[in-house]
Structure formats: C-alpha cells, structure tokens
C-alpha cells in the first residue's frame, strides 16, 4: 500500500485542519451572536431613574433611597454576581419593570419584576 506512514500523517493533519477550521467557524458564529445580543441589550428602551425619581416611585424619603436600592439589589444579587456587576443603575422599561444596567458597559439585566413591588 503506497504511502503508509506518510498517508496516516497526512490524514491526521487533514483531520486536525478540519477541526481547526470548524473551531474557527464556531468561534466566529459565537462572536457574531454575542455582538447581536449586545446590540439588542443596548436597544432596549429603558429609563434611568435618578435618586429623586427613584424616591418618588418607591414612595420613600430621599434619605432612604439607598436602603431601598440595596433591597432591590439584594433581590437580584445572584444575577448581578454572575455577571460581575457591583453597583448597577436602576432603570425601568416601558412596562415599569426593573432593569439593572451596568454603569459603564451598559449591559442590562431584564428582571420582569415591577418597580412597584418594592414601593413602601
């Protein structure tokens, strides 16, 4: 049989090359999906709530806003820790649900929980 060891080496290299090509293709697809997800997250129509607005919507005094915010963040601590977000902005979507947003990257966590749930 012609080739023997050389043929085996060639087939092995060809298989490795096929795997590398497949890995590159999968990586490219994953990067494309991640980019689409980031665009979608940025496109979500959310309204940032400053201290005054948050106090008004939660029906608390300005001095108690941080305590109320801490209550909200504790509720979603697992999701925040998973994504490495330490002090997110609190926003609301059009339906009034809480959206937690990273202050720098603008990555969002959609909670589907109404802000009014935490009102006093």
C-alpha positions as CSV (number, residue, x, y, z in Angstrom):
1,X,0.0,0.0,0.0
2,X,1.6,3.3,-1.1
3,X,2.1,6.0,1.5
4,X,1.9,4.0,4.7
5,X,3.1,6.3,7.5
6,X,3.0,9.4,5.2
7,X,-0.6,8.7,4.3
8,X,-1.6,8.3,8.0
9,X,0.3,11.5,8.9
10,X,-1.5,13.3,6.0
11,X,-4.9,12.1,7.1
12,X,-4.1,13.1,10.7
13,X,-3.1,16.6,9.6
14,X,-6.1,16.9,7.4
15,X,-8.4,15.9,10.2
16,X,-6.7,18.4,12.5
17,X,-7.0,21.1,9.9
18,X,-10.7,20.3,9.6
19,X,-11.2,20.6,13.3
20,X,-9.3,23.9,13.4
21,X,-11.4,25.2,10.6
22,X,-14.6,24.1,12.4
23,X,-13.4,25.7,15.6
24,X,-12.7,29.0,13.8
25,X,-16.2,28.9,12.2
26,X,-17.9,28.2,15.6
27,X,-15.9,30.9,17.3
28,X,-16.9,33.4,14.5
29,X,-20.6,32.4,14.9
30,X,-20.4,32.8,18.7
31,X,-18.8,36.2,18.4
32,X,-21.5,37.3,15.9
33,X,-24.3,36.2,18.3
34,X,-22.6,37.9,21.2
35,X,-22.4,41.1,19.2
36,X,-26.1,40.8,18.2
37,X,-27.0,40.3,21.9
38,X,-25.1,43.4,23.0
39,X,-26.8,45.4,20.3
40,X,-30.2,44.1,21.4
41,X,-29.5,45.0,25.0
42,X,-28.4,48.5,24.1
43,X,-31.6,48.9,22.0
44,X,-33.9,48.1,24.9
45,X,-35.8,51.2,25.7
46,X,-35.1,51.9,29.4
47,X,-35.3,55.0,31.5
48,X,-32.6,55.7,34.1
49,X,-34.0,56.7,37.5
50,X,-32.1,59.3,39.4
51,X,-32.2,59.5,43.2
52,X,-35.3,61.8,43.2
53,X,-37.2,59.8,40.7
54,X,-36.4,56.5,42.5
55,X,-37.6,58.0,45.8
56,X,-40.8,59.3,44.2
57,X,-41.6,55.9,42.6
58,X,-40.8,53.9,45.7
59,X,-42.6,56.4,47.9
60,X,-39.6,56.9,50.3
61,X,-37.7,59.9,51.5
62,X,-34.5,60.9,49.7
63,X,-32.5,59.8,52.7
64,X,-33.9,56.2,52.5
65,X,-33.3,55.7,48.7
66,X,-30.0,53.9,49.3
67,X,-31.7,51.5,51.7
68,X,-34.5,50.8,49.1
69,X,-31.9,50.4,46.3
70,X,-30.0,47.9,48.5
71,X,-33.2,45.9,49.0
72,X,-33.7,45.7,45.2
73,X,-30.1,44.7,44.6
74,X,-30.2,42.0,47.2
75,X,-33.2,40.5,45.4
76,X,-31.1,40.2,42.2
77,X,-27.7,39.6,43.8
78,X,-27.2,36.2,42.2
79,X,-27.7,37.5,38.6
80,X,-25.5,40.6,39.4
81,X,-22.7,38.5,40.9
82,X,-22.8,36.1,37.9
83,X,-22.2,39.0,35.5
84,X,-19.7,40.8,37.9
85,X,-21.9,43.9,38.2
86,X,-21.3,45.6,41.6
87,X,-23.3,48.8,41.6
88,X,-25.8,48.9,38.7
89,X,-28.0,51.7,37.7
90,X,-31.7,51.1,38.4
91,X,-33.8,51.7,35.3
92,X,-37.3,50.8,34.3
93,X,-38.7,49.5,30.9
94,X,-41.9,50.7,29.3
95,X,-43.9,48.3,31.4
96,X,-42.4,49.6,34.7
97,X,-40.3,46.5,35.3
98,X,-36.9,46.9,36.9
99,X,-33.9,46.8,34.5
100,X,-30.5,46.7,36.1
101,X,-27.8,48.3,34.0
102,X,-24.0,48.2,34.3
103,X,-22.9,51.9,34.7
104,X,-20.0,51.6,32.2
105,X,-20.7,48.8,29.7
106,X,-24.5,49.4,29.7
107,X,-25.1,45.6,29.9
108,X,-28.6,45.1,31.1
109,X,-30.4,42.5,33.2
110,X,-34.1,42.4,32.5
111,X,-35.9,41.3,35.7
112,X,-39.6,41.3,34.7
113,X,-40.3,42.5,38.2
114,X,-42.3,45.7,38.6
115,X,-40.6,48.5,40.5
116,X,-43.8,49.0,42.4
117,X,-43.1,45.6,44.1
118,X,-40.5,47.5,46.3
119,X,-42.6,50.6,47.0
120,X,-43.4,51.3,50.6
